[in-house]
Amino acid sequence: MGALKDRIASDLKEAMRARDQLRLDTLRSALSGFIYKRTEGGQELSDADELDVVRRLVKQRGDSLTEFEKAGRADLADKERAEREILLGYLPAQRSAAEIREIVQSVLAELPAGSRNAGAVMKVVMPQLRGVADGNLVRQIVTDLLSS
């Protein structure tokens, strides 16, 4: 069992004791995601696999949050936002927009002028930022820097 899964299982017990239903439901969904991923792959999950499961859950919450806000459902959007924040606590610290901008600028400086397009830049930048930066934010920064 991975360290992340152990930590979430321990926090789940604490949420039960504290009768924190939101945290309890959120952590149960993470553990369920681990079980599904393990069953799907047919083997125990590595630490990287566990992080991928949590990242996917964070992304799902973010997507749902956007849709609920568009639909004017503040109650559901607030719930998704809270669940997303709980899950973010289990991921490595995210890079700030300024840090991402610096990395993108250094990649742009290294690329030949003819190959400076969003796809080429993203191809170089994302492996460096995988797991520590939101892909949508990276894409927006790349687009902004290419257009300026």
N, C-alpha and C positions, 0 to 999 in steps of 0.2 A: 504494500500500500504506500502511495506517495505521500510526501510531507504535506502537500496542499490538501489532499483528501483527508488526511488525519486532522489537520487544523480545522477544516470545515466540519468534520464529524464532531469534533470537540465543541466547536462554537454552536453547532446544532443542539447539543445537549444543554448548553448554557441558555440558549434561546427558549428551550422547552421549560427549563426551570424558571426563567424570567417571564414566561407566558408572552413572549414577543412574537405574535403570530406572523407579522410581515417578514421578519428575519427568518423565522422557522420555515415558512413557505419558500423563501428565496434559497435558503441553504439546502432544503430538500430537492429543489429543482436542480441545483448543482450536483448533488450526489446522484440523482437520477441520470443526469447527463453523463457522469463518469461511468455508471453501469451500462448505459446504452452504448457508449463509445467502446467500452471493453468488450461487450457482446458483439458489436459490429466488427471489431478488429480481431476477436478471438484470442486476445492476449492481454496481459496486465498492461496498464497504462504507464508510460514514462512520465516524468515530471513535466516535460514539454507537452505531452498529450493532455495532461490535466490543465495546464495553462491554456491550451487551445480551447478546451471545453468551456472554461470560464470566460475567455475572450468572446467566444461565439454567443454565450448567454448575454454578455454585456452588449454586444452588437444587436442582438434581438431586442433587448430592452430599449436600446436607443432608437431602433427602427419603429418599434411600437409607440414609443413616446412621441416621435414626430407625427405619426399617423393620428394619434389621439388628440394632439394639439391642433392638427388641421381640422379634425372633426368637432373641435370645441368641447371635448370631454376632459375637462380639467381634473376631475376626480380620478379617472383612469391614468391620465398623464402623470399625476402626482405619485400614484402607486408605482408606475414603471420607473419613474425617476428615483424613487427611494430604493427600489430593488436594484437598479443599476448602480447606485452609490454603494450599496452593501457589497455587491460583486466586485466593484472596482477596488475595494479594500484588499482583495486577495491577489491582485495583479501587481507586478513590479511598477514602481513609480513611472508615470508617463512623462515624456519630454514636453517642455513648454514650447509654445509657438516660436519663441525667439531661438531656442536650441535647434528646432527643426529648420528654421529659416537659415541658420548658419551652415547646417549640414548640406542643405539644398544648394546654397550659394557656392560651397566648396566643390560640390559635384559639377555645378554649371561651369566653374572655372576650369575644371579638368577636361570637360567634354569638348571635342572639336566643334567649331561654330556650326558646321553643317548638320550635326546630329543633335542639335539642341531642340528637341521636341518633348512634349509631356511624357510620352511613352518611354523614351530613352532615359529620361531623368528618373522617372518612377522605377524603372527596372534596376537602376543603380542604387537609388535611395532606400527603397523598401526593405531590402535585406538588412540594411543597417538599422532600420527603425522598427522592424517587425516585433510586435509585442510591447513596444514602449511608446508608440505613437498611433493615434487614430489615422487610418488610411485616408479618410475624407479630408481631414485637416491637412495632411501632407499634400494631397492632390491640389487643394485650394492654394497652398503656399507655392507649389510648383507653378501652377497656372498664373498666379499673381507675379511671380518673379520672371516668368517667361514673357509676360505681356508688358513688363516695364522696361 
